[in-house]
């Protein structure tokens, strides 16, 4: 099986926001073709060095995209199915994989099966598609009660144990695989779904394409419960996400170091798993907003692209844009952006250019994609670790302090071994007496290859 995703560098787009389409879909409007506005971003992804795009939600829906009404149709605010076919073709021609948001845990109240249940009640052919109680009324006044996702009754929980529901969903998966040639799915609310569903989905997808990638949204729990050969390939690494920004805010690199040692160190519980790493996404405040010191965005992204796992950039954050939930709404996290305007903003491109550099180095050094992990140095504002394969060894060090700091790392390489800093003009260093002594620049780091 081809594990292309181990070499993947993701860009994450929330299309309804980026394209600036209508907030609500009345299901009768003409296609707005929002995807055509997003197409220029494919070249932007390529310019960064990105080779995989996670885009979604895409299915026809009523509002924010997670209240699906039709699994076989692109949301008309984004355009038509033909628009998406052209979008995927453009991505593939540029060497970019396409991953689609799959919202299978719940549907919107306008979904045809739920509408039939509203009209026909107990006699509906789709009654077994949902978790219902006909002795109670719903919060919306329906003649029955139904389970909503996480207490949100505009998101109607599907009964995924139903044979008919699974057939409908798997037919949709087959359609998206065959008609558009997508390369994988991001499973929304995966931690709310029976794991047996993923087992069946895995076998279904493997029978069609062994390299089809399945990644689940999981907030808490043991990620191994979802990731193995019979279920998902990866899940969202929320544990690491939190440590990335809070270890900088608290001058406490011990937090992220502890997380990574727990996950991938000598006794790491996730060895052999490529978790999906991110600094922010469409559900959490932008990392630039989270950081107390804006300069910390540089060592943070340097870590994102050098730690174990699959890195992802959320659209717009490569310019360091702000975004914070206001009174519970996610809208500020999902803005419409103009690519030309973003590229012309003064100052913002410095972050983008460094991210491009980090991506390039990650591609050059296989240890950053496949290597083991070992902590070398942990202080409140300095942190270093070793990534190693049989053919590649890399030492990464970061400094979150306001001043340059001398760092000493103890290593088991022979005296006279040369390391070259790929991040800072190939500056060479020599290991002497089992030690590597370097100066770490403020708010920056080093990525040193053993040669």
N, C-alpha and C positions, 0 to 999 in steps of 0.2 A: 504493500500500500504506500502510495506517495504522500509523505507528510509535508506538503508544500507549506502548510501553515506554520511550521517551525521557522521558516524564513520570511514569514509575513510581517509587514509593517502596515498597520491599519490606519485608515482615515475614517472617521465616523461622522455621518451626515444625518441630521433630522430634516428630511426634505420639506415637510409642510411649513417648517419655520424658515429654513434657508431661502426657499422660493418666495416667501411672503404671500402665500395664497390666502383665500378666504378662511376665516376662522371656522365657519360652519359649512357643511355640505347638505344641501336640501335634496340631493339625489335626483334633481331634474335639470340642474344647470349644465351648460355645455362645457366640455373639457377646457380647463384653464392652461394646460400644458406647462405646469411648473417645472417639470423635468427638463424642459428645453433651457430654462434659465440656469439650471444646475450643471448642465453639460460642460460649460467652460471650466468647471472645477475639477474635471478629470485631468486636464492638462496641468492644473495647479498641483494636484496630487502627485503626478509624475515628476514635476519639477522639484518637489520635496524629496522624492525618492520612495514614495509610497507605492506598494504593489498589491494592496488589498483595500477594498472599500466596503464598509458596513453602512448600509443605507436603509432607513425605515423609521416608522412604519410606512408601508406602501399600499396595503389593501384598502379597498373602498370602505370608508368609514364616515361617521357623522360629524366628529369634531377633531379631537387631538390625534386620531389615528389608531388608538388602541381600543376603540369601540367599533370593531369590524362589522360591516354589513354584507360583504361579499368577498370571499377568499379567492375568487377567480378573476378579479377585476382590479386594475390599478385605480387608486382614488382619483376621481375625475378632476379634482383640483390640481393634481400632478400631471394629468393628461390621459393618454390612452395606453392600452397594452402595447400598441405599436411604438409609442414613444419610449416605453421602457425597453422594448426589444432593441431599439436603436441605441439607447443609453448603454445597455450591457455590451452590445457589439463594439461600441466605442471604447469602453473600458478594456475589453479583451484585446482589442487591436493595440492598446497601449501597454499590455502586459499586466493589467490590474484585475484581480479576482473580485467578484461581487458577492457579498453576503447580504441577505434580506432578513429584516425583522419578521419573525413568525409569531403571531399573537394567537396562540392556540388554547390558552387557559380560559379565555372568556370572549364574548362577542358583545356588540352593542344592542340596544333594545330595538333597533330598526332591522336587525338581521332577519332574513325571511323565515327562519325556523321559529324564532321567538315571536314574530308577528303572527304566525299561524297558531302558536300556543295562546296568544292573547285572544284571537278570534274564536278558536274552537275549544279552548280549555281542556278538560279531561279527555275529550275525543280527538285531540290533535295527534297527528301522526308523528309529531316531533316532541311529544311529552317526555320521552326518555332521553332527550338530548340535554335536559336541564335537571337541576336538583330542586324539586318543587314540593309544596305543601298546600293542598286545596282546602285546608281547614282555616287558612289565614289569608289576609290580603297583603299585597306588597306595599312598600313605602310609596309607590306611585299609584296606588289604588287599583291595581290589577285584581282579578277575582281569585288569585292564588298568590302565595308567597314563593319566592325563589332566592337562591343563594347568589349574592354578588361577590365580586372579588374584593377581599379585604374591606368589606363594608361599603363598597361603592356599587350602588344598585343600578347605575347606568352601564356597568360592566357585568354582564350576566355570565355567571360561571357555567362552563360547559361540563357535561358529564362524560369525561374522556374514557370511562370504562365502557361506554356504549359502543357496540359494534358499528352502528350507523354513523355515529359521530366520527369515529376513527376512520371509517371508509371515506367519509366526506373530506376530512383533513388530509388523508394520504393521497386522495385523488388530486387535491389542490397542490400538494407538494410535488407530485409527479408532473402536474401541469407547469409549475414554475421551473422545474428542472428541465423539462423537454422543450417548452415553448420559448424559454428565455436563456437557458443554459447557465443559470446561476450556480455558484460554486459552494454555497452553504447557507445555513440558517442560524440566526441568533434567536434562541427560544425565550420569548418574554415570560417573566414570572415563573421561571423553571423551578424555583424552590416551592411553588404552590401546586406542582403537578406530580401525580403518581409516577414514580420512577419506572414502573413497568411500561408506561406509555413510551418513554424514551428508548427502552429496550426494543420495542416493536418498531419504532421509528428508525432506529439505527439499522436494524436488519433490512427494513424496507429501502432505505437510502443506499445501503451498501450493495444491495442487489442491482441497483441501477448505476451507481457510480461509487466505487470503493474510496475515492479521494474526496467525497462530499463531506464538508466540515459542519459539525454541529456544536454550537456554543450556547451555553445556558446562562441566563441571568440568575445568579444566586447571591444573596446578600449575606446570610449567616450559615453556619454549619460546617461540617467536614466536607470539603470539596470533593474528596475521593468518593463520597456517596453518589455523586452524579457523573464522575469522570472515570470511565474504564472502557475496555474494548467493546462492551455490549451496550453502552449508553452514549454519553456525550464525549466529544473530543476535548472540550475545554469549558471553563466557566469564568465569570467575571471575578477578578481578584479584589474584592472590596476591602479585605483585610490589609492588603498592601496599599491600596488607594489612600486609605486614611493615614497610614504611616508616612506616606510621601510628603504630605503637606504639614501634618501636625508635628513631625520630627523637626521641621524647619522652624515652625512658629514657636515651639517650646525649647529651642536650642537643645534638642535631645535626639541625636542620631542613634542613641541606644534603642529607641523604639523601632525604627525601620530595620536596624541591624538584627534585633531580636525576631522581628517578623520574618525576615529572609532566612535567618538561621533555622527558625522553626519550620519554614517551608522547604528549604533547599540545602541546608547545612549537612553536616556529617550524619545526623539522624533525621534529616528532613522528611516530613510526612508527605510531601508532594513531589518527591523525586520522580522523574519520568513523566511528569505532567507539565504541559505548557499552558499555564493560566493566562487569561486575557487581562493585561495590565493597562491602566489608564490613569490620567491625572484628573480628569473630569468627564462628565457625559451629560446627556439631556435630562437627567434626573437630579443632579447635584450642583451646588454652586460652582461657578467657574473657579479654577485653581488660582487665577490671578486675583480674584476676590477673596479667596480663603487665606492667601499669604499676607502676613503682617508686613513683611519686607519684600517689596516687588523684586529686588535683586535675587531673591532665593529661587526665582523661577528658572534660573540657569542651572544651578546644581540639581534642582528637582528633575528637570527634563533630562539632564545627563544621566541621572540614576534610572529614569524610566527606560532609557534605551540601552542600558548596560546590565540591568539585573535579569535574572532568569524569567522567562515568560515571553508573551507576545505583546509588543507595545502598540498603543493606539493613541492618535491625536483627535480630539473633538473639534469639529469645524470652528474656525475662528480663534481658538486658543493658541494657535501658532503666532498670532499677533498680540497675545496677552490681553484679550478683551475681557471686560468684567461681565458678571452676570450673577444675580442673587435672587432666590425665590422671594416673592413679595406676597404676604398674606396667603401663603400656601400655593400660589400659582407658579407653574413652571415656565410660563411664557417668557420671562426675561432670560431664561437659559437657552432659548431656542429662537434667536432673532433672525430676521431677514438681513442678509449681508450682500454688499456689492463687491465683487472681487477686485475690480479696478480701484475702487475707493480704498479698500483695505490695503492694497499694495502701495498706495500713495500716502498712507498715513505716516507722518514723521515719527520715528522712534520704534514703531511696532515691528518693523522688518528686522530689527536686530535679533529679536527672539526667533522669528521665522528662520533667519539665516543660520542661527546656531542649531536649531532643530534639524535643518537640512544637513549640517555637518555631523551631528550625532548619528543621523540615519546612515550617512555615507560610511562612517566608521563602523557601525554595526554590521553593515553589509560586507565590509572588508575583512572583519575579524570573526572567524567562525566560532571562536570560544564564547563570544557574546550571544550567540544564538543557541549553541549546543553544549556549552561548557558547564562543568560542575561549579559549585559555589563554596567559597571558604572565606570567612571574615578574617581580615588581617589587622585592622586597627579600628577601634571605636572610641571616640571621645564625644563630648557634648556637641561639637561643631565640626569635627573631622571624622571621616569614615572611609575605610579602604577595604577592598575585597579582591579575591582572586577568582578568575574564571578560567577553566582549563579543559582541553580535550587532549587526545593523543598527539595532535599535530599543531595545536595552537594554545598559547598561554597569554593571558591578559591580566594586568593589574589596574584596577579602577580606584581612584581616590578623589574625594570631593571635600571642599572646604566651604562652610556656610558662614564663616566669621567675616567681620568687616576688614580684617587685616590679613596679610600673607602670613602663613604659618609653616614652620619647618616640621616635617613629618618623618618618622622613622618606622619602617616596616621590616619585620623579621621574616626571612625567607630561607628556604632550604636549597636554593640554587648554588652552584659552585661559584667561588669568588672569581670575579672577572666577567661574569655573565652580563651582557648588555641588554638594557631595555630601552625602547624607543617610544616616546610620547607621540602618538598619532594625532592627538588633539592640539598639540602646541608645537607645530612646525618640526615634527620628528626630533625633538630635543632628546639627546641620548643621556642615559645614566648607567652607572656600573654598580653591580652588587659587590660589596666588600664586607668581609667578616660576617657574612650571613645577614647583612642588612642593606636595605635600600633607603637612602636619604634623599628626600626631595623637598622643594618648597612648593606649597600649594597656594595658588593665588586666591585672593578673596572672591567669594561668590563664584567659584569656578572649580575646575578639577583637572585631572589627568587620566588619560586612557593609554596605558603603557604596554606595549607588546614586547614579550621576551623573544629576542632574536638569536 
